[in-house]
Amino acid sequence: MQAKTWDHTEELIIQCDPGCRGVVIFGLDAPKEVLKVGFAAAKGESIVKGFAVGRTLFGKASLKWLANEIDDRALILQIKTNFHNLINDWRQREKQDEEYILIL
């Protein structure tokens, strides 16, 4: 979502569900570049608490592994690299002194 949309979402949640403690950005198999843009758009939005990904981390690597194009070690390395890259992208949002939630 765009930053303006996050503002509207937060207003709607406050108005309709004041007990809501926040939202997480779902990856939905999006490329990491798309998630990075989404993370940046959510920068500074107090309603955004974290992100939930899975297929973005292991989707392409798993297909290569299942096709015997890579071995176990390469699979683990690719997933690990994807994970670290997403964590870095999230942290680059420059939300200081806030906790975040990561769901795999």
Secondary structure, 3 states (H helix, E strand, C coil): CCHHHHHHHHHHHHHHCCCCCCEEEECCCCCHHHHHHHHHHCCCCCCEEEEECCHHHHHHHHHHHHCCCCCHHHHHHHHHHHHHHHHHHHHCCCCCCCCCEEEC
